[in-house]
Amino acid sequence: MSQQKFVLMNHTDMQGHHFGCTRVMRHIEQALTDRGGVIWARIDGKMDWRKDPATLQKIADCDVIVINGEGTLHHGRKKASWLIAVGNHPVTQSKKLALINTLYQENPDSWAPMLRGFQYLYARDARSARAMSEKVGRYVTWLPDLSTAAGSDPSSVPRRGIAIGDSVSKTATNFLANLAMDLNTSEPTRILPLTISLREENPYRPALRRRLRRWTVDWRQRRQQRNFPILTYLRSEKDYVEAIKATRLSVTGRFHGICLNLVTATPFICITSNSWKIEALFEDAGIDLRRLVSIERLTKKMVMEEDWSFSEREQENIRSYLARSSQQAKAMFDRITGVDGPEL
C-alpha cells in the first residue's frame, strides 16, 4: 500500500512565531507521519489557496486534506471562508477532507453545505461541536486543543514569581504589561509573550508593504522593550514552557497560554479574548470561573492577595481533561489515517 499524501491547511507554524501553534502543528505532523503518512504540502492560512496554481496542483496530487481550524472559524471571517471553501471546491472533490481542532462560532448559514463536505469533523470545544452538529445534521464530537494532547508536563523545580502574558488585543496587552510593572515592585515578575516577536509577517503582501510593516513593527517592539524592561521575547516553545513551569502564577489573555498552564499545572488568571474560546475551555475543563477576570476588575491587589492555587476538584478535572485530549487525539488520527483504532 502506497503512503498517503497529506496536505495541511491553515498551518499555523510556518514561521515559528506562536508557541502554542508550534506545539499544535508538531503534534499533527508527528501523528500523521507516525501512521505512515507523508506531509505533501503545508498551506498557510494567510494565503487564499484558491488563487495559487502551485497550491492547487499540490492539492490535486494529494490523498487527504487536513485543516487545522484552531481559532479561525468565527464570525464569518474572510480567511475562515477560504478554509471552509475546501468542502465543495472542484479540486477537493475526490479527496478525504478533515476539519480538526476547530472553533466554530456564529458563522453564516451559507457555510453549512461546505461544512457537510468534510468526512471528518472534530471541534476543540463542546460549544463548537454543538454548533457544527446543527449545521451538518450529524453528530460532531470534540476533543481538547491539540496543544494539550501530549499530556501533563508538571514542574520539578521550585516555583517563584509571576509571569504576565499577552493578548490578541493591543489594549489588553498594554494593560497586562503595565500591571506587570506594578506587580514587579512587590514580587519578581516577568512579561513573557506567547510569541517570538511582536508581530508575525504576512509573506503574501507586496514586498514594499512588507518592508514598511517590518520597519514599523521592529520600531514598535524596540519601544515596547524600552518601556517594559521586564519583557522578554523567548526564542522557542521549549523556553516558554520551562519559564512557565518555574513560576507560581501566570496571568494571560491567550487561549494557548491557558492550555500550557493546564499542561504544566501552573495556577493562572486570564482575561477574555475575541471569541468564546476561553469560556468554552473553562466549561470543558471544569475550571473555576473566578479565574476569568475582566480587565476592569483585574488589579494588583487581586493578583497578590487572593489564593490562586488549583482546588482539588480543579486538579482532578484538569487530569481528566488532559487524559481525554491524549486518548481522543490518538483515536482521531487513527480514524483519519485509516489505522484501526477506537471510534470517538
DRENLO-17854 format. One record per residue: residue in one letter; z, y, x of N, C-alpha, C in turn. Coordinates in pm, whole numbers. Example, Ala and Ser with C-alpha at 12.3 -4.5 7.8 and 13.67 -1.06 7.14 Angstrom:
// DRENLO-17854
- A, 780, -569, 1319, 780, -450, 1230, 780, -330, 1320 .
- S, 708, -225, 1285, 714, -106, 1367, 787, 3, 1290 .
END
This chain:
// DRENLO-17854
- M, 0, -120, 85, 0, 0, 0, 0, 124, 88 .
- S, -93, 219, 61, -100, 341, 142, 16, 433, 110 .
- Q, 49, 518, 206, 158, 613, 186, 119, 718, 82 .
- Q, 213, 754, -3, 188, 860, -100, 193, 996, -30 .
- K, 101, 1082, -69, 95, 1217, -14, 161, 1314, -113 .
- F, 263, 1384, -64, 339, 1476, -147, 307, 1621, -111 .
- V, 277, 1701, -211, 268, 1845, -194, 396, 1906, -251 .
- L, 464, 1984, -168, 588, 2050, -210, 557, 2195, -246 .
- M, 584, 2232, -370, 557, 2368, -416, 688, 2442, -438 .
- N, 678, 2574, -428, 797, 2661, -424, 888, 2617, -309 .
- H, 825, 2589, -196, 900, 2554, -75, 976, 2679, -33 .
- T, 1107, 2674, -37, 1189, 2794, -17, 1243, 2809, 124 .
- D, 1191, 2728, 216, 1239, 2737, 355, 1123, 2749, 453 .
- M, 1021, 2821, 416, 905, 2837, 504, 938, 2918, 629 .
- Q, 1036, 3009, 618, 1071, 3095, 730, 1215, 3076, 778 .
- G, 1285, 2977, 721, 1423, 2953, 763, 1517, 3068, 734 .
- H, 1488, 3141, 626, 1562, 3266, 601, 1695, 3244, 531 .
- H, 1698, 3155, 433, 1813, 3140, 343, 1878, 3004, 368 .
- F, 2006, 3005, 406, 2072, 2881, 448, 2083, 2778, 336 .
- G, 2106, 2823, 213, 2111, 2729, 102, 1978, 2662, 78 .
- C, 1870, 2741, 88, 1735, 2686, 69, 1698, 2591, 183 .
- T, 1742, 2624, 303, 1719, 2533, 416, 1777, 2396, 386 .
- R, 1896, 2395, 333, 1966, 2270, 302, 1892, 2192, 192 .
- V, 1849, 2264, 89, 1778, 2200, -21, 1648, 2136, 26 .
- M, 1567, 2213, 99, 1436, 2162, 139, 1448, 2048, 240 .
- R, 1547, 2055, 326, 1568, 1943, 419, 1598, 1815, 342 .
- H, 1680, 1827, 239, 1715, 1708, 161, 1592, 1653, 88 .
- I, 1512, 1740, 30, 1393, 1695, -42, 1297, 1625, 53 .
- E, 1268, 1688, 165, 1172, 1630, 259, 1222, 1496, 314 .
- Q, 1348, 1491, 349, 1402, 1366, 404, 1403, 1256, 299 .
- A, 1437, 1291, 175, 1439, 1191, 68, 1301, 1132, 44 .
- L, 1199, 1214, 50, 1062, 1165, 27, 1011, 1083, 145 .
- T, 1033, 1130, 266, 983, 1057, 383, 1062, 928, 407 .
- D, 1192, 929, 376, 1271, 806, 389, 1220, 696, 296 .
- R, 1153, 737, 189, 1099, 640, 92, 950, 614, 115 .
- G, 903, 649, 234, 767, 616, 272, 662, 720, 243 .
- G, 704, 836, 193, 608, 941, 160, 566, 1023, 281 .
- V, 456, 1097, 265, 406, 1189, 365, 406, 1329, 304 .
- I, 461, 1426, 376, 456, 1564, 329, 317, 1617, 362 .
- W, 232, 1624, 261, 92, 1659, 278, 72, 1810, 290 .
- A, 155, 1886, 217, 145, 2032, 223, 275, 2094, 173 .
- R, 304, 2211, 228, 418, 2292, 184, 362, 2424, 134 .
- I, 390, 2456, 8, 332, 2575, -52, 444, 2673, -88 .
- D, 434, 2790, -32, 533, 2896, -51, 526, 2948, -195 .
- G, 643, 2972, -254, 647, 3028, -388, 600, 3171, -397 .
- K, 584, 3238, -283, 536, 3376, -283, 384, 3385, -300 .
- M, 315, 3272, -294, 170, 3272, -300, 121, 3219, -434 .
- D, 22, 3286, -492, -43, 3235, -613, -142, 3127, -569 .
- W, -99, 3005, -574, -175, 2891, -523, -310, 2873, -592 .
- R, -322, 2922, -714, -445, 2905, -792, -563, 2980, -732 .
- K, -532, 3078, -645, -637, 3163, -589, -668, 3132, -443 .
- D, -610, 3025, -391, -627, 2992, -249, -705, 2861, -234 .
- P, -830, 2867, -187, -912, 2745, -179, -852, 2635, -93 .
- A, -790, 2672, 20, -732, 2570, 109, -619, 2496, 39 .
- T, -538, 2571, -34, -427, 2508, -107, -479, 2419, -219 .
- L, -578, 2465, -291, -636, 2384, -398, -692, 2253, -343 .
- Q, -749, 2258, -223, -802, 2135, -163, -689, 2040, -125 .
- K, -580, 2094, -71, -465, 2010, -38, -411, 1941, -164 .
- I, -404, 2016, -272, -356, 1959, -398, -453, 1851, -447 .
- A, -581, 1878, -436, -681, 1781, -480, -669, 1649, -405 .
- D, -625, 1656, -280, -618, 1537, -195, -483, 1464, -201 .
- C, -386, 1515, -276, -252, 1455, -275, -236, 1356, -389 .
- D, -122, 1288, -389, -88, 1194, -496, 17, 1250, -592 .
- V, 113, 1323, -537, 227, 1371, -615, 254, 1517, -580 .
- I, 282, 1598, -682, 324, 1736, -662, 470, 1747, -704 .
- V, 553, 1794, -613, 695, 1814, -641, 724, 1964, -632 .
- I, 767, 2022, -742, 806, 2163, -744, 957, 2172, -736 .
- N, 1005, 2244, -637, 1147, 2275, -624, 1174, 2402, -703 .
- G, 1222, 2388, -827, 1237, 2505, -914, 1340, 2604, -866 .
- E, 1454, 2554, -818, 1568, 2638, -780, 1592, 2746, -886 .
- G, 1612, 2871, -845, 1646, 2976, -941, 1529, 3059, -987 .
- T, 1407, 3007, -975, 1287, 3087, -1000, 1252, 3100, -1147 .
- L, 1270, 2995, -1226, 1213, 2991, -1361, 1306, 3052, -1465 .
- H, 1313, 3184, -1466, 1390, 3251, -1570, 1323, 3381, -1612 .
- H, 1336, 3412, -1740, 1287, 3537, -1799, 1138, 3560, -1776 .
- G, 1061, 3451, -1772, 916, 3463, -1766, 861, 3536, -1645 .
- R, 928, 3524, -1532, 885, 3596, -1412, 745, 3555, -1368 .
- K, 675, 3650, -1306, 536, 3626, -1268, 523, 3507, -1173 .
- K, 606, 3502, -1069, 597, 3392, -973, 633, 3259, -1038 .
- A, 720, 3264, -1138, 752, 3141, -1212, 631, 3093, -1291 .
- S, 553, 3186, -1343, 433, 3147, -1419, 332, 3076, -1331 .
- W, 326, 3111, -1203, 236, 3039, -1111, 278, 2892, -1100 .
- L, 409, 2870, -1094, 458, 2733, -1079, 435, 2650, -1205 .
- I, 468, 2708, -1318, 458, 2631, -1442, 313, 2597, -1474 .
- A, 219, 2676, -1420, 76, 2651, -1443, 30, 2518, -1384 .
- V, 109, 2462, -1293, 77, 2329, -1238, 65, 2226, -1350 .
- G, 138, 2248, -1459, 143, 2148, -1566, 13, 2123, -1638 .
- N, -81, 2217, -1633, -209, 2191, -1702, -330, 2249, -1629 .
- H, -321, 2259, -1497, -434, 2309, -1418, -533, 2195, -1393 .
- P, -664, 2223, -1393, -762, 2114, -1373, -739, 2033, -1246 .
- V, -699, 2097, -1137, -686, 2025, -1011, -565, 1932, -1008 .
- T, -471, 1949, -1103, -349, 1868, -1103, -352, 1754, -1204 .
- Q, -458, 1743, -1282, -456, 1653, -1397, -439, 1505, -1361 .
- S, -486, 1464, -1245, -475, 1323, -1207, -352, 1295, -1120 .
- K, -266, 1394, -1103, -152, 1380, -1012, -23, 1349, -1089 .
- K, 69, 1285, -1020, 205, 1277, -1073, 270, 1413, -1049 .
- L, 335, 1467, -1151, 393, 1601, -1142, 544, 1593, -1164 .
- A, 619, 1655, -1075, 765, 1656, -1086, 817, 1799, -1068 .
- L, 895, 1844, -1163, 967, 1971, -1152, 1114, 1937, -1141 .
- I, 1173, 1965, -1026, 1310, 1921, -998, 1398, 2038, -958 .
- N, 1530, 2013, -962, 1627, 2108, -907, 1606, 2247, -965 .
- T, 1587, 2255, -1097, 1542, 2382, -1153, 1635, 2442, -1257 .
- L, 1647, 2572, -1248, 1697, 2655, -1357, 1584, 2670, -1459 .
- Y, 1618, 2684, -1587, 1516, 2716, -1688, 1583, 2799, -1795 .
- Q, 1555, 2929, -1794, 1628, 3021, -1882, 1535, 3125, -1943 .
- E, 1532, 3131, -2076, 1466, 3238, -2151, 1323, 3263, -2104 .
- N, 1245, 3157, -2103, 1104, 3167, -2068, 1017, 3167, -2193 .
- P, 892, 3214, -2183, 807, 3224, -2302, 780, 3088, -2366 .
- D, 767, 3088, -2499, 732, 2965, -2570, 596, 2913, -2526 .
- S, 510, 3003, -2480, 375, 2963, -2436, 378, 2872, -2314 .
- W, 492, 2864, -2247, 503, 2776, -2131, 526, 2630, -2170 .
- A, 566, 2606, -2294, 604, 2470, -2335, 494, 2366, -2312 .
- P, 367, 2393, -2349, 263, 2292, -2323, 248, 2258, -2175 .
- M, 264, 2358, -2089, 254, 2333, -1945, 373, 2251, -1897 .
- L, 491, 2281, -1951, 611, 2206, -1913, 597, 2059, -1953 .
- R, 533, 2034, -2065, 514, 1896, -2112, 421, 1816, -2020 .
- G, 345, 1886, -1937, 254, 1818, -1845, 322, 1750, -1728 .
- F, 452, 1776, -1709, 526, 1715, -1598, 584, 1581, -1641 .
- Q, 550, 1476, -1566, 608, 1344, -1596, 758, 1341, -1567 .
- Y, 799, 1414, -1463, 938, 1411, -1418, 996, 1551, -1427 .
- L, 1103, 1564, -1504, 1172, 1692, -1520, 1321, 1672, -1492 .
- Y, 1373, 1749, -1399, 1515, 1740, -1364, 1570, 1882, -1347 .
- A, 1658, 1921, -1438, 1724, 2051, -1427, 1839, 2043, -1327 .
- R, 1886, 2160, -1283, 2000, 2160, -1193, 2129, 2204, -1264 .
- D, 2121, 2223, -1396, 2242, 2252, -1473, 2219, 2209, -1617 .
- A, 2328, 2190, -1690, 2319, 2137, -1826, 2253, 2235, -1922 .
- R, 2278, 2364, -1904, 2214, 2463, -1991, 2062, 2455, -1980 .
- S, 2013, 2449, -1857, 1868, 2441, -1835, 1811, 2311, -1889 .
- A, 1886, 2203, -1875, 1839, 2074, -1928, 1822, 2081, -2079 .
- R, 1916, 2145, -2148, 1904, 2159, -2293, 1783, 2246, -2329 .
- A, 1765, 2356, -2256, 1652, 2446, -2283, 1519, 2374, -2264 .
- M, 1508, 2296, -2157, 1384, 2222, -2131, 1363, 2112, -2234 .
- S, 1469, 2043, -2272, 1458, 1936, -2372, 1401, 1991, -2503 .
- E, 1446, 2108, -2543, 1397, 2169, -2667, 1248, 2201, -2658 .
- K, 1203, 2242, -2541, 1063, 2282, -2524, 968, 2162, -2516 .
- V, 1013, 2055, -2454, 922, 1941, -2432, 937, 1831, -2536 .
- G, 1043, 1837, -2617, 1061, 1736, -2720, 1104, 1601, -2668 .
- R, 1165, 1599, -2551, 1221, 1474, -2499, 1344, 1509, -2415 .
- Y, 1424, 1408, -2391, 1548, 1431, -2317, 1519, 1466, -2171 .
- V, 1580, 1573, -2125, 1573, 1613, -1984, 1714, 1608, -1929 .
- T, 1732, 1540, -1818, 1865, 1530, -1758, 1885, 1638, -1653 .
- W, 2006, 1648, -1603, 2035, 1743, -1497, 2118, 1675, -1390 .
- L, 2110, 1727, -1271, 2198, 1690, -1162, 2227, 1815, -1082 .
- P, 2337, 1819, -1009, 2372, 1940, -935, 2265, 1982, -835 .
- D, 2270, 2109, -797, 2175, 2161, -699, 2174, 2073, -574 .
- L, 2056, 2054, -518, 2040, 1961, -407, 2108, 2007, -279 .
- S, 2155, 2129, -274, 2235, 2171, -158, 2367, 2097, -151 .
- T, 2406, 2032, -262, 2532, 1957, -266, 2511, 1806, -254 .
- A, 2385, 1761, -243, 2356, 1618, -254, 2401, 1537, -134 .
- A, 2426, 1601, -20, 2474, 1527, 98, 2622, 1495, 88 .
- G, 2688, 1546, -16, 2829, 1514, -36, 2924, 1611, 31 .
- S, 3049, 1574, 34, 3156, 1660, 83, 3154, 1673, 235 .
- D, 3187, 1794, 283, 3196, 1821, 427, 3316, 1912, 451 .
- P, 3437, 1860, 429, 3556, 1945, 438, 3590, 1985, 580 .
- S, 3676, 2084, 591, 3717, 2135, 722, 3816, 2041, 790 .
- S, 3805, 2033, 922, 3903, 1958, 1001, 3980, 2050, 1095 .
- V, 3962, 2181, 1076, 4029, 2280, 1162, 4116, 2369, 1074 .
- P, 4217, 2432, 1133, 4299, 2525, 1055, 4214, 2639, 999 .
- R, 4243, 2678, 877, 4167, 2786, 813, 4244, 2917, 824 .
- R, 4169, 3023, 850, 4231, 3156, 854, 4126, 3262, 825 .
- G, 4171, 3372, 771, 4082, 3484, 746, 3996, 3468, 621 .
- I, 3916, 3572, 595, 3834, 3580, 474, 3689, 3600, 514 .
- A, 3599, 3532, 444, 3455, 3551, 462, 3399, 3617, 337 .
- I, 3332, 3729, 357, 3270, 3801, 247, 3119, 3782, 257 .
- G, 3058, 3739, 148, 2914, 3714, 149, 2834, 3829, 93 .
- D, 2716, 3797, 42, 2626, 3899, -10, 2579, 3858, -149 .
- S, 2476, 3926, -200, 2425, 3902, -334, 2277, 3935, -336 .
- V, 2206, 3887, -440, 2067, 3929, -458, 2060, 4076, -499 .
- S, 2171, 4130, -547, 2178, 4271, -587, 2223, 4357, -470 .
- K, 2146, 4463, -439, 2185, 4555, -332, 2318, 4621, -363 .
- T, 2335, 4660, -489, 2460, 4725, -529, 2579, 4634, -505 .
- A, 2566, 4508, -546, 2675, 4413, -526, 2699, 4385, -379 .
- T, 2593, 4375, -300, 2607, 4351, -156, 2682, 4465, -89 .
- N, 2648, 4588, -124, 2718, 4704, -67, 2864, 4708, -111 .
- F, 2888, 4675, -237, 3026, 4670, -285, 3108, 4569, -206 .
- L, 3052, 4450, -188, 3124, 4345, -114, 3149, 4386, 30 .
- A, 3052, 4452, 92, 3070, 4495, 231, 3182, 4597, 243 .
- N, 3189, 4691, 150, 3297, 4790, 153, 3432, 4726, 125 .
- L, 3434, 4629, 35, 3557, 4555, 10, 3602, 4483, 136 .
- A, 3508, 4425, 209, 3540, 4354, 333, 3604, 4446, 435 .
- M, 3551, 4566, 449, 3607, 4661, 544, 3751, 4695, 506 .
- D, 3775, 4709, 378, 3911, 4739, 330, 4003, 4620, 355 .
- L, 3957, 4500, 325, 4038, 4380, 348, 4070, 4360, 496 .
- N, 3977, 4397, 581, 3994, 4375, 725, 4109, 4456, 784 .
- T, 4154, 4558, 713, 4270, 4634, 760, 4400, 4556, 740 .
- S, 4396, 4451, 656, 4515, 4372, 628, 4507, 4229, 678 .
- E, 4387, 4174, 685, 4368, 4036, 728, 4229, 4023, 791 .
- P, 4216, 3947, 900, 4084, 3931, 962, 3978, 3889, 860 .
- T, 3873, 3968, 853, 3767, 3947, 754, 3631, 3961, 820 .
- R, 3539, 3874, 784, 3402, 3881, 835, 3305, 3894, 718 .
- I, 3199, 3969, 739, 3088, 3974, 643, 2983, 3877, 693 .
- L, 2957, 3772, 614, 2865, 3666, 654, 2761, 3645, 544 .
- P, 2647, 3713, 552, 2542, 3689, 454, 2492, 3545, 459 .
- L, 2433, 3501, 349, 2380, 3365, 340, 2238, 3356, 395 .
- T, 2195, 3462, 461, 2058, 3470, 513, 2060, 3506, 661 .
- I, 1947, 3480, 726, 1937, 3502, 871, 1912, 3649, 905 .
- S, 1866, 3726, 805, 1841, 3869, 823, 1846, 3937, 687 .
- L, 1830, 4068, 687, 1846, 4143, 562, 1743, 4104, 457 .
- R, 1617, 4089, 497, 1511, 4056, 402, 1413, 3956, 462 .
- E, 1355, 3873, 378, 1252, 3779, 420, 1115, 3845, 405 .
- E, 1030, 3823, 503, 896, 3882, 498, 807, 3805, 401 .
- N, 720, 3879, 333, 618, 3816, 248, 486, 3813, 326 .
- P, 445, 3696, 377, 327, 3690, 463, 195, 3705, 388 .
- Y, 201, 3717, 256, 78, 3725, 177, 42, 3869, 140 .
- R, 123, 3965, 183, 90, 4105, 163, -8, 4151, 271 .
- P, -79, 4261, 248, -170, 4314, 351, -95, 4344, 480 .
- A, -163, 4329, 593, -99, 4341, 725, -33, 4476, 744 .
- L, -100, 4585, 706, -42, 4718, 725, 85, 4734, 644 .
- R, 83, 4685, 522, 202, 4692, 437, 316, 4610, 496 .
- R, 283, 4493, 552, 387, 4409, 614, 451, 4479, 733 .
- R, 368, 4542, 816, 423, 4611, 934, 515, 4725, 894 .
- L, 474, 4801, 794, 556, 4912, 747, 688, 4860, 689 .
- R, 680, 4756, 609, 801, 4699, 549, 892, 4640, 657 .
- R, 833, 4575, 757, 913, 4517, 865, 991, 4626, 937 .
- W, 924, 4738, 965, 991, 4850, 1032, 1104, 4903, 945 .
- T, 1077, 4919, 816, 1178, 4972, 724, 1299, 4879, 714 .
- V, 1273, 4750, 701, 1382, 4653, 689, 1463, 4646, 818 .
- D, 1395, 4649, 934, 1466, 4647, 1062, 1558, 4768, 1073 .
- W, 1508, 4884, 1033, 1589, 5007, 1038, 1709, 4995, 944 .
- R, 1687, 4944, 823, 1796, 4928, 727, 1901, 4831, 779 .
- Q, 1856, 4723, 844, 1952, 4625, 896, 2034, 4683, 1010 .
- R, 1971, 4758, 1100, 2047, 4822, 1209, 2149, 4920, 1154 .
- R, 2110, 4997, 1053, 2204, 5091, 991, 2318, 5016, 924 .
- Q, 2285, 4907, 855, 2388, 4826, 790, 2489, 4774, 892 .
- Q, 2441, 4726, 1005, 2531, 4671, 1107, 2614, 4779, 1174 .
- R, 2561, 4901, 1183, 2642, 5012, 1235, 2752, 5049, 1136 .
- N, 2717, 5052, 1008, 2814, 5091, 905, 2922, 4985, 883 .
- F, 2886, 4859, 908, 2979, 4748, 883, 2987, 4661, 1008 .
- P, 3066, 4703, 1106, 3070, 4630, 1235, 3124, 4488, 1225 .
- I, 3186, 4451, 1114, 3235, 4313, 1099, 3128, 4222, 1038 .
- L, 3006, 4275, 1022, 2896, 4197, 966, 2824, 4119, 1075 .
- T, 2796, 3991, 1047, 2720, 3906, 1139, 2615, 3828, 1062 .
- Y, 2490, 3841, 1105, 2385, 3753, 1053, 2381, 3630, 1142 .
- L, 2422, 3517, 1088, 2426, 3394, 1166, 2285, 3337, 1182 .
- R, 2269, 3249, 1281, 2135, 3204, 1319, 2091, 3074, 1254 .
- S, 2182, 3005, 1187, 2143, 2876, 1129, 2236, 2837, 1016 .
- E, 2189, 2745, 934, 2272, 2689, 827, 2397, 2624, 885 .
- K, 2383, 2552, 996, 2498, 2486, 1058, 2604, 2589, 1097 .
- D, 2561, 2701, 1157, 2656, 2805, 1195, 2728, 2860, 1073 .
- Y, 2653, 2878, 965, 2714, 2932, 843, 2818, 2835, 787 .
- V, 2781, 2709, 776, 2874, 2609, 721, 3000, 2600, 806 .
- E, 2985, 2599, 938, 3102, 2592, 1025, 3190, 2715, 1009 .
- A, 3130, 2832, 992, 3208, 2954, 974, 3286, 2951, 843 .
- I, 3222, 2903, 736, 3290, 2895, 607, 3404, 2794, 612 .
- K, 3384, 2684, 682, 3488, 2582, 693, 3612, 2632, 766 .
- A, 3597, 2738, 843, 3709, 2791, 921, 3785, 2902, 848 .
- T, 3740, 2940, 727, 3805, 3049, 655, 3894, 2996, 543 .
- R, 3994, 3073, 508, 4084, 3032, 400, 4029, 3070, 262 .
- L, 3938, 3170, 259, 3886, 3220, 132, 3746, 3277, 152 .
- S, 3658, 3247, 58, 3522, 3300, 58, 3502, 3385, -68 .
- V, 3440, 3501, -50, 3405, 3587, -164, 3254, 3605, -160 .
- T, 3184, 3565, -265, 3038, 3562, -260, 2975, 3605, -391 .
- G, 2850, 3648, -383, 2771, 3676, -501, 2650, 3586, -511 .
- R, 2650, 3479, -432, 2534, 3389, -422, 2565, 3252, -484 .
- F, 2469, 3202, -561, 2480, 3068, -618, 2499, 2964, -508 .
- H, 2414, 2968, -405, 2427, 2870, -297, 2552, 2893, -213 .
- G, 2604, 3014, -214, 2732, 3037, -150, 2841, 2955, -216 .
- I, 2839, 2953, -350, 2936, 2871, -423, 2914, 2723, -393 .
- C, 2789, 2679, -394, 2760, 2538, -366, 2819, 2495, -232 .
- L, 2802, 2578, -130, 2853, 2543, 2, 3005, 2555, 8 .
- N, 3063, 2640, -75, 3209, 2642, -85, 3260, 2511, -144 .
- L, 3191, 2459, -244, 3231, 2330, -303, 3218, 2218, -201 .
- V, 3108, 2216, -129, 3084, 2111, -28, 3192, 2113, 79 .
- T, 3232, 2232, 121, 3328, 2246, 231, 3472, 2259, 183 .
- A, 3494, 2248, 51, 3629, 2260, -6, 3694, 2392, 30 .
- T, 3615, 2499, 27, 3665, 2633, 60, 3696, 2710, -68 .
- P, 3821, 2749, -90, 3854, 2829, -208, 3769, 2956, -211 .
- F, 3734, 3002, -331, 3641, 3114, -338, 3664, 3199, -462 .
- I, 3608, 3319, -454, 3591, 3410, -567, 3443, 3444, -570 .
- C, 3386, 3465, -688, 3245, 3506, -690, 3221, 3611, -798 .
- I, 3111, 3683, -779, 3066, 3779, -880, 2938, 3725, -942 .
- T, 2901, 3778, -1057, 2788, 3725, -1130, 2655, 3759, -1063 .
- S, 2549, 3685, -1103, 2417, 3703, -1043, 2316, 3744, -1150 .
- N, 2186, 3720, -1126, 2080, 3772, -1213, 2031, 3672, -1317 .
- S, 2104, 3564, -1337, 2071, 3465, -1440, 2201, 3394, -1475 .
- W, 2190, 3291, -1559, 2313, 3219, -1598, 2354, 3115, -1494 .
- K, 2289, 3113, -1378, 2309, 3002, -1285, 2454, 2985, -1240 .
- I, 2524, 3094, -1217, 2663, 3082, -1169, 2754, 3035, -1282 .
- E, 2738, 3093, -1401, 2819, 3049, -1514, 2793, 2902, -1545 .
- A, 2667, 2861, -1538, 2633, 2721, -1565, 2695, 2628, -1460 .
- L, 2696, 2671, -1336, 2758, 2592, -1230, 2907, 2574, -1256 .
- F, 2973, 2680, -1298, 3115, 2671, -1330, 3139, 2569, -1441 .
- E, 3057, 2574, -1546, 3072, 2480, -1657, 3053, 2336, -1611 .
- D, 2947, 2313, -1536, 2913, 2176, -1496, 3013, 2118, -1397 .
- A, 3061, 2202, -1306, 3151, 2154, -1202, 3298, 2157, -1244 .
- G, 3328, 2218, -1358, 3467, 2224, -1403, 3553, 2316, -1320 .
- I, 3497, 2434, -1287, 3568, 2533, -1206, 3636, 2634, -1296 .
- D, 3757, 2673, -1260, 3835, 2769, -1337, 3762, 2904, -1341 .
- L, 3742, 2958, -1461, 3668, 3083, -1477, 3740, 3204, -1419 .
- R, 3865, 3190, -1380, 3934, 3303, -1318, 3867, 3342, -1187 .
- R, 3791, 3250, -1128, 3723, 3278, -1001, 3598, 3365, -1020 .
- L, 3549, 3376, -1142, 3430, 3455, -1171, 3475, 3594, -1214 .
- V, 3454, 3691, -1127, 3512, 3824, -1144, 3401, 3929, -1143 .
- S, 3407, 4024, -1234, 3310, 4133, -1234, 3341, 4230, -1119 .
- I, 3241, 4300, -1075, 3260, 4400, -968, 3367, 4500, -1008 .
- E, 3368, 4538, -1135, 3463, 4639, -1182, 3608, 4593, -1168 .
- R, 3631, 4462, -1173, 3767, 4409, -1167, 3810, 4364, -1029 .
- L, 3713, 4341, -940, 3746, 4283, -809, 3803, 4390, -717 .
- T, 3927, 4371, -675, 3996, 4468, -590, 4060, 4398, -470 .
- K, 4096, 4478, -372, 4168, 4425, -256, 4298, 4359, -300 .
- K, 4369, 4424, -391, 4497, 4371, -440, 4478, 4233, -501 .
- M, 4374, 4216, -583, 4346, 4087, -646, 4319, 3980, -541 .
- V, 4235, 4013, -442, 4200, 3917, -338, 4322, 3875, -258 .
- M, 4404, 3971, -222, 4515, 3945, -130, 4637, 3883, -198 .
- E, 4662, 3919, -323, 4789, 3882, -384, 4784, 3758, -472 .
- E, 4666, 3722, -521, 4658, 3602, -605, 4637, 3477, -519 .
- D, 4683, 3364, -572, 4663, 3236, -504, 4530, 3177, -549 .
- W, 4435, 3169, -457, 4301, 3121, -490, 4279, 2974, -452 .
- S, 4385, 2906, -416, 4372, 2763, -383, 4319, 2687, -504 .
- F, 4245, 2579, -479, 4197, 2496, -588, 4314, 2422, -653 .
- S, 4315, 2419, -785, 4414, 2339, -857, 4380, 2191, -840 .
- E, 4475, 2105, -874, 4449, 1961, -866, 4333, 1921, -956 .
- R, 4327, 1981, -1075, 4216, 1950, -1166, 4083, 1994, -1107 .
- E, 4079, 2114, -1048, 3955, 2160, -985, 3913, 2066, -873 .
- Q, 4009, 2025, -792, 3976, 1934, -681, 3915, 1804, -734 .
- E, 3973, 1751, -840, 3920, 1628, -898, 3780, 1651, -956 .
- N, 3763, 1764, -1025, 3632, 1796, -1083, 3525, 1814, -976 .
- I, 3561, 1879, -866, 3465, 1901, -757, 3425, 1768, -695 .
- R, 3521, 1679, -675, 3488, 1546, -621, 3389, 1474, -712 .
- S, 3412, 1481, -842, 3323, 1415, -938, 3184, 1479, -937 .
- Y, 3181, 1610, -926, 3054, 1684, -925, 2971, 1647, -803 .
- L, 3035, 1642, -687, 2963, 1607, -564, 2918, 1461, -566 .
- A, 2999, 1374, -623, 2958, 1233, -634, 2838, 1219, -726 .
- R, 2839, 1292, -837, 2723, 1291, -928, 2599, 1339, -855 .
- S, 2614, 1445, -777, 2500, 1501, -704, 2437, 1397, -612 .
- S, 2518, 1330, -532, 2466, 1232, -437, 2400, 1114, -508 .
- Q, 2469, 1059, -608, 2419, 940, -677, 2292, 969, -755 .
- Q, 2290, 1080, -827, 2175, 1106, -912, 2056, 1162, -834 .
- A, 2081, 1228, -723, 1969, 1269, -637, 1897, 1145, -584 .
- K, 1974, 1047, -542, 1913, 921, -494, 1829, 856, -605 .
- A, 1885, 849, -724, 1812, 787, -835, 1686, 866, -870 .
- M, 1695, 997, -865, 1578, 1081, -895, 1465, 1056, -796 .
- F, 1496, 1057, -668, 1391, 1037, -568, 1337, 894, -570 .
- D, 1423, 797, -601, 1376, 660, -618, 1270, 654, -729 .
- R, 1297, 724, -836, 1206, 720, -951, 1075, 792, -920 .
- I, 1083, 910, -860, 962, 988, -831, 871, 915, -732 .
- T, 932, 848, -636, 853, 779, -533, 813, 638, -572 .
- G, 868, 588, -683, 835, 453, -726, 920, 345, -663 .
- V, 1025, 386, -590, 1118, 289, -533, 1211, 240, -644 .
- D, 1238, 109, -648, 1328, 57, -751, 1464, 120, -737 .
- G, 1517, 167, -847, 1650, 227, -847, 1693, 251, -990 .
- P, 1818, 289, -1010, 1868, 309, -1146, 1806, 430, -1212 .
- E, 1781, 419, -1341, 1737, 534, -1418, 1854, 629, -1437 .
- L, 1823, 759, -1443, 1930, 856, -1469, 1966, 853, -1616 .
END
